[in-house]
Amino acid sequence: MTLSPAEWEAIRLSLLIGLAAVAWILPPGIAVAWWLARYHFRGKALVNGLIHLPLVLPPVVVGYLLLIGLGRQGVFGQWLYSNLGVSLPFTWQGAAVASGVMAFPLLVRALRLSLEAVDPKLEAAASTLGASRWRVFTTITLPLAIPGLLTGTVLAFARALSEFGATITFASNIPGETRTLPLALYTLIQTPGQEAAAARLCFLAIIIALLSLIASEWLARRTQQRLQERDAY
């Protein structure tokens, strides 16, 4: 199977945008998951619903909201452009933002479930021995939640790779800039005589997604096994 330069470019952009999306959502994702797992407060159900809203909203709606908020004339986008010279729409960075927003709930959910499984008594014991909250989190809580973190990260990466609606709305479909694998496939489907190329990209998309899911499961099981072996000693 021989890919054209344009198809290779779409794959390269997909990987770049997927990695960038995961990189920027990882720190806030960890913080939000820990917050939801460890604190009970009024309105928690509403906050949890807002975080998971991208999973149920049409992706085009998410992209439109990003345009309103981060466009040059948007609430935050105007400030970014005026003060920092940053314009996110119609750039690969904007595609990474859109993909990250769509992938964020998957990361938070997987990590939150893993954090909730960590025994709070272990954290309390470390605190009574003088460990700071940050030290407790980095040396006890997070290591024990690594399976969930790995699973959430890989799932978020896979979701970012497959993002279409929010990306095309916020970042458009620009060759060499924002045309990721799903957008390239959409373009080929709309072009007469490109059925074979569309089939190739469809096959590649399935393979990449399947490999991501397998990697997620393998990493989670491998990490859990190592943690159990460490506890046994």
Residue pairs with C-beta under 8 A, 6 or more apart in sequence:
1 200
1 203
3 11
3 200
4 197
6 175
6 184
7 184
7 197
7 200
7 201
9 175
9 176
9 179
10 179
10 180
10 181
10 183
10 184
10 201
11 181
11 204
13 92
13 95
13 176
13 177
13 178
13 179
13 180
13 181
14 161
14 180
14 181
14 182
14 208
15 161
16 92
16 96
17 92
17 95
17 96
17 99
17 160
17 167
17 178
17 180
18 99
18 157
18 158
18 160
18 161
19 157
20 92
20 93
20 96
20 100
21 96
21 97
21 99
21 100
21 103
21 156
21 157
21 160
22 100
22 103
22 107
22 153
22 156
22 157
22 160
24 96
24 97
24 100
25 100
25 101
25 103
25 104
25 107
25 156
26 107
26 153
28 104
29 104
29 107
29 108
29 111
29 152
29 156
30 111
30 142
30 149
32 51
32 108
33 107
33 108
33 109
33 111
33 112
33 115
33 152
34 111
34 115
34 137
34 141
36 44
36 47
36 48
36 51
36 108
36 112
37 112
37 115
37 116
38 115
38 120
51 104
51 105
51 108
52 105
52 108
52 109
53 105
54 62
54 101
54 102
54 104
54 105
54 166
55 105
55 106
58 165
59 102
59 163
59 164
59 165
59 166
59 169
60 165
60 166
60 169
62 98
62 101
62 102
62 165
62 166
62 169
63 98
63 165
63 166
63 167
63 168
63 169
63 170
64 169
64 170
66 94
66 97
66 98
66 101
66 166
66 169
66 170
67 74
67 89
67 169
67 170
68 74
68 75
69 75
69 76
69 77
70 76
70 77
70 80
70 88
70 89
70 94
70 97
70 170
71 77
71 89
72 78
72 81
72 87
72 89
77 87
77 88
77 89
80 86
80 87
80 88
81 87
88 94
88 97
88 170
88 171
89 170
89 171
89 172
90 171
90 172
90 174
90 177
90 178
91 171
91 177
91 178
92 171
92 177
92 178
94 170
94 171
94 178
95 163
95 167
95 170
95 171
95 178
95 180
96 160
97 170
98 163
98 166
98 167
98 169
98 170
98 171
99 159
99 160
99 161
99 163
99 166
99 167
100 156
100 160
101 166
102 159
102 160
102 163
102 166
103 155
103 156
103 157
103 159
103 160
103 163
104 156
106 152
106 155
106 156
106 159
107 152
107 153
107 155
107 156
108 152
109 152
110 148
110 149
110 151
110 152
110 155
111 145
111 148
111 149
111 152
112 148
113 148
114 144
114 145
114 146
114 147
114 148
114 149
114 151
114 152
115 141
115 145
115 148
117 145
117 148
118 140
118 141
118 144
118 145
122 140
122 144
123 136
123 140
123 141
126 135
126 136
126 139
126 140
127 133
127 136
131 139
142 149
143 227
144 227
146 223
146 227
147 219
147 220
147 221
147 223
147 224
147 227
148 220
150 216
150 219
150 220
150 223
151 216
151 217
151 219
151 220
154 212
154 213
154 215
154 216
154 219
155 212
155 213
155 216
157 212
158 208
158 209
158 212
158 213
158 216
161 180
161 181
161 205
161 208
161 209
161 212
162 181
162 182
162 205
162 209
163 180
163 182
164 182
164 183
164 186
167 178
167 180
167 182
167 183
168 183
168 186
171 178
172 178
173 179
173 183
173 186
173 187
179 187
181 201
181 204
181 205
181 208
182 205
184 201
185 198
185 201
185 202
185 205
188 194
188 197
188 198
188 201
189 198
